[in-house]
Structures are given as structure tokens and as C-alpha cells.
């Protein structure tokens, strides 16, 4: 089969930043399935892995990226019970294994689900990673109660995760959602996703106060943890909860973390790949979450965050998708249709 990957970390403009190569089609066993991939989407993790995992070294085998996929089940292992050959499935994958930027992919059946039938491959494939990240942050990390009319601040409202987090919060809970954006087009996008209020992250504390709130119950930061730390400390309510997905490059300054102590605030990291990386006891929870996401789509409660499609399985399309993602200007999500 054909696949696209890299052996050395390069700037995306480099000729060998991504290359096409031939490799063996995988075989399924145990809980694994083989999926004939129809489409993939781009996520910031693709660019980060490409730029970091093979600095100043040459890998023995190319690393295949791709952390969203949709396709048809081609083969199943002996322990698989959730899907069968011929099913159309979607999933976010495992960052420690080869990804979906290939014609066929080996994937654990416990982290895939039947894709929503009412939307296209391109519309569906942009949902898994962001939906799982948002769902886990809201309900696993911050333990949001669906029937409580509290306030959620989403820092980074126009990106893939922020877009779907807003929708999930508005469609499954009684939360008041405040999203951040700074450009006219991103402000409009956040409103389309269902945000009750849109504020400017460049003056976050004052912007939140200007829409009538001095503090919030929950903060989901999908943008820049370090940049917004002091604002989060000021805005979070006593006994509130914060979840973040972006690393602090130089690590956690414990004196800064201590700023949350007097308020007894809970701070949690959300990393969508934790369940698959460590094969946790509840790994099949991702199958259940994606099944719920598909149901919400079929019911018309969630809509795709797709904004850009590249047609064709080739290196140039993947490079263009990486460039657009790295620009930081993209709204919503990018799909590549095979």
C-alpha cells in the first residue's frame, strides 16, 4: 500500500518534510481492525509530531502521521465485537502508532465507532479528535454537571477543539458559554457554533467583565496555557475547574500553580491519546463517546466544523494542509479526501 510520512524532522517547505512510500498492508489480530481509509483531517498534533520527533536523526522507517480517519472496515481481529467488515467507521487513533495518512490503517477497535450516516466522509472525519478532546475535558476532567446553569469560558473558540466544545456544551448541558476570538471572521464563527458571548483573548479579564461576568465556573483553554495563566487565575471562581491541552514549554512553575491554592481550584491536563497510549481499563470509553457524537450529529444537534477540503492522496495536498495549520489562521478543520 501507499503511505505518506517522514524520516527526519524538517520545515514543511523542505523537499523531504513529507514523502510518499510503499509499505506492507497491515494484518488484524486481537482487538485491532484494518480500515481502508477514505479521508483524514489535519490537527495541530500532526505538525508538532512532524517537527519534533526526528530532530537531527533519520528514522529506520518513515513515521506516518494522521490522527483522524474515516473508512471501511477491511479486516477484524479475533477479539473485535464492536464493528464488522464493511462498516463505515471514524476514529482519532493512537499517537504512538502509525496514523491514517495511508491507504490502509491498523487501529484498535475499542477507540472507533460507526460514523454518522447523514454527512459525508469529509464532514465526519474532522470530528473524532476534537470531539473526544472536548468531551473528555468537559465530563472526565472537569466533571461538568449537565443540569447546572454555570459558566464555561473556552479560550480559543474558533479552532477545531473550541468549535466542537462550544457545540457539545450548548447541546448537552445548561452551561452559559463564553468563547474567545479576536477577528471579525472568528467572532462570527464562534457565534455560529452557539457561543452565548464572544470576548477578546487579548484583554481577557476585562473582556469577560464587559459582557457581565466577574468570574467563571469552568475554563477550557485550548490556546496557550502559559499566556493566559494569570487571567485564568483571576477569572476562575473559588472551587472552580480548569482544563488545558497546550503544554507549557519550560514546564510548570510551581509558584504559578500555587496561585490556584487559595481558591481550591482543580487544574487538569486533557490529552486525548492517554486512553490509547496506556491501554487504560476504560479504553472503550472512546468508542462510547464517538458513538454519542455520531448520534448527536444524526439528531442535528452537532454540525461538522469542516471549512477546507483537499482532494487527492498526494504529498502536495498534505504539505498544503500542514502549512495552513501552522499558519494559525485556519478556522474550523481541514480534511483531505482520498
N, C-alpha and C positions, 0 to 999 in steps of 0.2 A: 504494500500500500504506500501511498504518498503521505508525507507529513512535512510540516514546516517547523523549524526550531533554530537553535544556535549552539555553538560550541565554545564561544568566547563572548564575554560581555562587551558590547560596542555601543557607541552612539547610534541612534536609529538611522542616521544618514550613511553609516558605513555600509559598504557593499555586502559584507557578511554578517550584518547585525541580525538578519533572519535569512535562512536558506531552505530551499526545498530539497528533500532527500527521500530515498526509498528505504523502507524498513519492513520487518515481518508483521503481518496481521496478527493481533493478539488472540489467545485462546482463553475461553472462560472456564473457571473452576470455582468451587466453593460458593461464596456469596456474590462473585463477580459476574458481570454480563459484558458482552461485546455489543457496542452500539455503532451502527452505520450513521455517521454524523451528517446532518443536513445543513446545520447552521451553527455559528458560535457568536458570542458577543465579546466586546472588549471591556476590560476592567483595569483600573489603575494598578492592580497587583501584577498584571501581565508586564507592564512597563518596568515595574520595580524589580521583578524577578529577572527579566532580561538584562537590566542594567547592573545587577549586583551579584548574582550567584557564580559568575565565572570571570571575575576580575583577574587579569594577569595570569589566567590559566586556560588550558584547552581541554575541554571535556572529552572523554573517550567516545561517548555517544552524544548526539545532539539532544538538548533539552527541549521538549515540546511544551509550549505554553497552551493556554486556553482553559478558563475556569468557569465557563458557561457552555453548555452544549444541549442540542436537541437532535433527536434522530430516531431511527427504528431499531428495536432490539433484534440483533442478528444471531445471538447465541447466549445461552444461560448456563451458569454453574449448577451443580447438583443441590446446593442448599438454597437456591433462589425460590422465594414464594410470593413476592410482591408484584412481579411482572412476568411476561412470557414473550416468546419470539413473535415478532410482528407488532408489538406495542410501540406506540409513539411516546417517547419519554423525554423529560427535561431534567437538568441537574446542574450542580455547580462544581462537582469534582473534588479533588484532593491535591493540594498544593505540593505535596511530596512526591507525586507521581506524574507521569506524562499526561498532558492535557488533551483538549479537544481539537487542537489545530492539526488534525489528521483525518484521513478518510474513515478510519475505524478507531474506537477508543474502548479500552478496558476500564470499567467503572464498578464500584461496589453498589449492588442493587439496593442496599439499605439507605442510600442517600439520593435515590432517584424516585420520580413519581410520574404518573401518566400526565402528559402535557394537556393543557386546556384545548378542547377541540374547536372552539369558536374563533380562535385567532391563528394567524399564520406562524410558520416556524420563526420568522424574523421577529415578530412581535412577542412571541413566547420566550425566545432564548435569552432576551435581555433581563428576564425576571429572576431566575434562581438565586444567583449570588447576592444580589441586592436585597431580595425579599427575605432570604434566610438571615442575612446580617441584621436587617431591620427588626424582624420578628424576634430573633434571639435577644437583641439588645432591649427591646421593649418588655418582653414577657419572661425571659430567662434571667437576664442580668438585672434589670430594674424592677422586675415583678410588678409591672403596671396592672392595676385593677381596672377591668373594663367598664365597671359601672360607677366609677368615681369621677366627678367633673373637676379634674385637676388640670394643671397647665404643663404642657410639654414644649420645650424650646429645642428646635432642631437647627444646629449650626452647620450650614452647608446644604440649604434646602433644594437647590436646583440640580445637584448631581444625581447620579443613579440611585445611591442609597437614600439620600434625603428625599428624593421624589417619591419613592415607594414607601418610605417610612411615614411620610405625611398621609398617604392614602390609607395605609394599614391603620394608623392611629385614628383617622376620621371615620373609617368604615367599621371598625371592630371595637371601639372604645368611646367613652364620653369625654375624652380629653379636648381641651382647647389647645390648638396647635399654632405656635409661633415659629415661622421659618425665617432663615436669614438669606438675603440676596442683596446685590448692590447695583446691578444693571437693570435697565428697563425690561429687557427680554427675560432676565432671570426672575425678576419680581413677578412678571406676568405668568411665567411658567409655574412658580410656586402657588400662585392663586389658582391656576388650572388644576393643580394637584389636590387642592382643597384646603390649603392653609387658611386659618382664620385671620391671621395677621402676618405681614411680611416686614421684617426690620433689617436695618443695615448693619452687617457684621463689623464694619469699620469703626463704628461707635456703638458697640453692642449694648452696653449698660444703659446709656441714655436713650437709645432707640427703643429698647424694651419698655422703659419708663414712659416714653412718649405715647405708646399705644395703651397705657393704662395699667401696667404691671410693675411692681417693685421687686418681685421675686417669683420664682417658678418652682414647681414640684419636681420636675424631671428635666434633665438636659441630655440630649443625644448629640455628641459632637462628631461629625463625620468629615470635618475640615482640617483643623490644625489645633491639636491638643495644647501645645506649648503657647501659641499665640493668644489663645482665648482663656488660658488658665485663670488669670486674675479676675476676668469678667465672670467666669463661671462661679468662682468662689463667692463673688459679691451677689450674684443673682440667685443662686440656689437657696431654697428655703431650708431652715433647720430640719434635719432628718430627711432631707431630700436625697435624690439619687442621680448620679451622673454615669453615663456610659460613653466610651470613646473608642475609635477604631484606628486612629493615626498615632504611630509611635512618636515618642519624644526622643529626638536623635541622640542627645547626650545622656539619656537615662533620666530617671526620676530624681529630682532634688527633694529629699525627704522634708526639708524645711517648707517647701511649697506644698507638699502633700499634707503637712501638718496644719495648713491653713483651713482645712476642712474639719479639723478635730472639734473645735468649739461648737460647730453646728451638727456634729454627729452625722456627717454626710457619708453615704456609701458611694465609692468610686469603683467602677468595674471596667475592665477591658472586654471588648467583644471581638473575637476572632472566629470567623465563620468556619474555618478549617479545623478547629480544635477537635470536633467530634470525629472527623475522618482521619486526622493525623494520629490520634491516640486510640482509635477504635474504642471509644468510650462505651460504657454499658448502655447508654441511651442513644447510640449512633442512629438507630432507626427513627429517631425523632425528626430527623431532617426529611425523611420520606413523608412523615405525617404533616410537617409544616408545608412542604411543597404541594401535597395533596389539598391542603386547605387553601393555599394560594390559588391553585387551579380552580377550585370550587368558587372562590370569590370572583375570579375572572369570568367564569361561566355565568354567574349571577349578575354580572355587570357592575359589581362593586369596586373592582380594581381594573385599571386600564394600563396597557403597556406604556413603558417610558421610552420606547424606541423613537429616535429622532434622525438616524442616519443609517443607510444600508450601503454596503459594498458588495457588488455582485461578482462571485467567482473565487475559487480556491487557488490563489496565487500569492507569491511573496509580495508583490507590489501593493495589493489590497491590504495585507496585514501591516506593512510598513506605514501606509497612509493612516490606518486606524490607530497605530501606535503614536504617530506624530500628532494626530488630533487629540488623543487622550493626554499626551504630555503637554500640550499647549495650555491646558487648564481652562480653555474657553468653551469646551463642549457642554451642552445642556442635555440632560437625559442620557440615553445609551446608544451605542453603536453596535450594529450587527453585521456579520459577514455571512452571506448566503452562498453555500457551495453549489 
